[in-house]
């Protein structure tokens, strides 16, 4: 016979163990719940730190003159892209020039610091082409320059997170992954080379107007690296592609070629010559009309 006094002792041990197990599990849940968010963010480098590593990875570059193919893809998939020859000049970090001369268009784009000019068929263009924004990042070769360039593009450099583009793990500067509603830069986590620059319109918030610029096939050039393929998407659709054909290091560059005032003056002179030619043609047409009229009465 089991006495009343002994019965509680027999049940005390398993009951205590169950309670202890439950309490331990509850404590672990609370503990991990408090620690895990901090642990996840502990491995994400701060934006300025990532950009310091980007600057170290891409290195410094001398002036470059590049011959490249510009492919403009049509909206319809059945059509072939339009290919044009483009010559670009990089003078790090402040100057960039692009020249396209073809039977379709003559275009010059010159950027010096925070100012730029676009000349199309001898006339100044009033609206800047958003596709020209790709090159600012490539001219920025220090952390300070990278932060200034990205800030001008609307990227919040103080924000950083870990993300993924296709199969590549990346640091995302300017957004908390997977948020793509704001402008951001994705950097390869292993190489620290820029992979994608995403530019959005904060005012319109229109996904169809998002510009994605991918930097591919980075090649070693002296002490730095440069991408030999750049691909552009608008609203998720392939829009343009740049393929580097030839690259010259430390080319001879006339000073006026990279001067905004010189380019503006040449446009004004060309325009004046055009107006003069138009006036001369008008005068000659009037004189011819008078002569034709007089012949009727001769």
C-alpha positions in Angstrom: 0.0 0.0 0.0 1.2 3.4 -0.9 0.8 6.0 1.8 -0.6 9.5 1.2 2.8 11.0 2.3 4.8 9.0 -0.3 2.4 9.7 -3.2 3.3 13.4 -3.6 7.0 12.5 -3.6 6.6 10.1 -6.5 4.8 12.8 -8.7 7.1 15.7 -7.7 10.1 14.8 -9.9 8.4 14.5 -13.3 6.2 17.5 -12.7 9.2 19.6 -11.8 11.1 18.5 -14.9 8.1 19.3 -17.2 7.8 22.8 -15.7 11.6 23.4 -15.9 11.5 22.3 -19.6 8.6 24.6 -20.4 10.2 27.5 -18.6 13.6 26.9 -20.3 12.0 26.8 -23.8 10.0 30.0 -23.1 13.2 31.7 -21.9 15.1 30.6 -25.1 12.3 31.9 -27.3 12.4 35.3 -25.6 16.1 35.3 -25.7 16.5 34.4 -29.3 13.7 36.8 -30.3 15.6 39.6 -28.7 19.0 38.6 -30.1 18.2 37.4 -33.7 17.4 40.8 -35.2 20.6 42.3 -33.8 22.6 39.3 -35.1 21.1 39.6 -38.6 22.1 43.3 -38.9 25.5 42.8 -37.2 27.0 41.4 -40.4 25.7 44.3 -42.6 28.4 46.9 -43.2 27.5 50.5 -43.0 27.0 52.3 -46.3 30.1 54.5 -46.1 32.2 51.5 -45.1 30.9 49.5 -48.2 31.7 52.5 -50.4 35.2 52.7 -49.0 35.7 49.0 -50.0 34.2 49.8 -53.4 36.7 52.6 -53.9 39.5 50.2 -53.0 38.2 47.5 -55.3 37.7 49.6 -58.4 41.0 51.5 -57.9 42.3 54.6 -59.7 42.3 55.1 -63.4 44.1 57.6 -65.8 42.2 59.4 -68.5 40.6 57.0 -71.0 39.4 57.3 -74.6 37.0 54.5 -75.4 35.5 53.3 -78.7 32.2 51.5 -78.0 29.1 50.2 -79.6 25.8 51.6 -78.5 22.8 49.3 -79.1 19.4 50.8 -78.8 16.7 48.1 -78.6 13.2 48.6 -80.1 10.0 48.2 -78.2 8.9 45.3 -80.5 10.8 42.1 -80.1 10.7 41.3 -83.8 12.9 44.3 -84.7 16.7 44.4 -84.5 18.5 46.9 -82.3 20.0 50.0 -83.8 23.8 50.0 -83.5 25.8 53.2 -83.4 29.5 54.0 -82.9 30.2 56.1 -79.9 33.5 57.7 -78.7 33.7 58.6 -75.0 36.4 60.3 -73.0 36.8 59.9 -69.2 39.0 62.4 -67.2 38.7 61.3 -63.6 36.8 62.4 -61.7 35.2 65.6 -63.1 35.0 65.4 -66.9 33.2 63.1 -69.4 32.5 63.5 -73.1 30.5 61.4 -75.5 30.3 61.8 -79.3 28.0 60.0 -81.6 28.3 60.7 -85.4 26.1 58.7 -87.7 23.7 59.2 -90.6 20.9 59.2 -88.0 22.2 61.7 -85.5 25.1 63.9 -84.5 25.2 64.1 -80.7 27.7 65.4 -78.2 27.3 65.2 -74.4 29.8 67.0 -72.2 29.8 66.9 -68.4 32.1 68.9 -66.2 31.5 68.7 -62.5 27.9 69.5 -61.8 27.2 71.1 -65.2 26.6 69.5 -68.6 25.7 70.3 -72.2 24.0 68.2 -74.8 24.2 69.2 -78.5 22.1 67.3 -81.0 22.5 68.1 -84.7 24.1 71.5 -84.0 21.4 72.6 -81.5 21.5 72.6 -77.7 19.1 70.1 -76.1 17.1 71.4 -73.2 16.4 68.1 -71.5 19.1 65.8 -70.2 19.0 62.2 -71.3 18.7 59.9 -68.2 20.8 57.2 -69.9 23.9 59.5 -69.6 23.8 59.0 -65.8 25.7 55.7 -66.0 29.1 57.2 -66.3 29.2 59.3 -63.1 29.6 56.2 -61.0 32.6 55.1 -63.1 34.4 58.4 -62.7 34.0 58.3 -58.9 37.0 56.5 -57.5 37.1 57.5 -53.8 34.6 57.1 -51.1 33.9 60.8 -51.0 33.4 61.0 -54.7 31.1 57.9 -54.6 29.0 59.3 -51.8 28.6 62.7 -53.6 27.7 61.0 -56.9 25.2 58.7 -55.3 23.6 61.4 -53.3 23.1 63.5 -56.4 21.4 60.5 -58.0 19.0 60.3 -55.0 20.6 57.3 -53.2 20.6 57.5 -49.4 24.2 56.3 -48.7 23.5 56.0 -44.9 21.2 53.0 -45.5 22.6 49.5 -46.3 21.3 46.0 -46.3 22.1 42.5 -47.6 20.3 41.2 -50.7 20.5 39.1 -53.8 20.4 39.8 -57.5 19.9 36.5 -59.4 22.5 34.2 -57.7 24.8 37.0 -56.5 24.7 38.1 -52.8 25.0 41.9 -52.7 25.3 44.9 -50.4 22.4 47.2 -51.1 23.2 50.9 -50.6 20.2 53.2 -50.2 17.4 50.7 -49.4 16.4 47.9 -47.1 16.3 44.8 -49.3 14.0 43.8 -51.0 12.5 47.3 -51.3 13.0 48.6 -54.8 10.8 51.7 -54.5 13.8 54.0 -54.0 17.1 54.6 -55.8 19.9 52.3 -54.8 23.2 50.7 -55.7 23.9 47.0 -55.4 27.5 45.9 -54.9 28.9 42.4 -55.2 29.5 41.1 -51.7 32.7 39.2 -52.7 34.4 41.6 -55.1 32.8 44.9 -54.0 32.4 45.9 -57.7 29.2 47.7 -58.5 26.6 45.4 -60.1 23.4 47.4 -60.5 22.4 51.1 -60.2 18.6 51.4 -59.8 17.2 54.9 -60.3 13.6 55.7 -59.5 11.4 58.8 -59.7 10.5 59.6 -56.1 7.8 62.0 -57.1 6.0 59.8 -59.7 6.6 56.4 -58.0 6.0 54.7 -61.4 7.7 51.3 -61.7 7.4 51.6 -65.5 9.9 54.5 -65.3 12.5 52.8 -63.3 16.0 52.8 -64.9 18.2 49.9 -64.1 21.9 50.0 -65.1 23.9 46.8 -64.9 27.7 46.9 -65.0 29.2 43.6 -66.3 32.6 42.2 -67.4 34.9 44.3 -65.3 38.4 44.3 -66.8 41.7 45.3 -65.2 43.1 48.6 -66.6 46.4 49.6 -65.0 45.6 50.2 -61.3 41.8 50.0 -61.6 38.9 48.2 -63.0 36.4 49.2 -65.7 33.2 47.4 -67.0 33.2 46.5 -70.7 29.5 45.9 -70.9 26.7 48.1 -69.5 23.1 47.1 -69.9 20.1 49.4 -69.4 16.5 48.4 -68.5 13.5 50.7 -68.4 10.5 49.3 -66.5 12.0 45.8 -66.7 12.5 46.0 -70.5 15.8 45.9 -72.2 16.4 49.4 -73.6 20.1 49.9 -74.4 23.5 48.2 -74.2 27.1 49.5 -74.3 29.9 47.2 -75.5 33.5 48.5 -75.2 35.4 47.8 -78.5 38.7 49.6 -77.8 40.2 51.4 -74.9 43.2 53.9 -74.9 45.0 54.9 -71.8 46.3 58.5 -71.3 45.2 59.7 -74.8 46.1 63.1 -76.1 43.0 65.3 -75.3 42.8 68.9 -76.6 41.8 71.2 -73.7 38.8 72.8 -75.6 37.4 69.3 -76.2 36.5 69.0 -72.5 35.5 72.7 -72.0 31.8 73.6 -71.7 32.3 77.2 -72.8 34.2 76.1 -75.9 31.4 73.7 -76.8 28.7 76.3 -76.2 30.7 78.8 -78.3 31.0 76.3 -81.2 27.2 75.8 -81.1 26.6 79.5 -81.2 29.1 79.9 -84.2 27.5 77.0 -86.0 24.1 78.4 -85.4 25.2 81.9 -86.7 26.6 80.3 -89.9 23.4 78.4 -90.3 21.2 81.5 -90.0 23.5 83.4 -92.4 23.2 80.6 -94.9 19.4 80.6 -94.5 19.4 84.4 -95.1 21.6 84.1 -98.2 19.3 81.3 -99.6 16.3 83.6 -99.0 18.0 86.5 -100.7 19.0 84.4 -103.7 15.4 83.0 -103.9 14.0 86.5 -104.0 16.5 87.7 -106.6 15.6 84.7 -108.7 11.9 85.4 -108.4 12.5 89.0 -109.5 14.5 87.9 -112.5 11.8 85.4 -113.5 9.1 88.1 -113.1 11.2 90.6 -115.3 11.6 87.9 -118.0 7.9 87.8 -118.5 8.0 91.5 -119.7 11.2 91.4 -121.8 
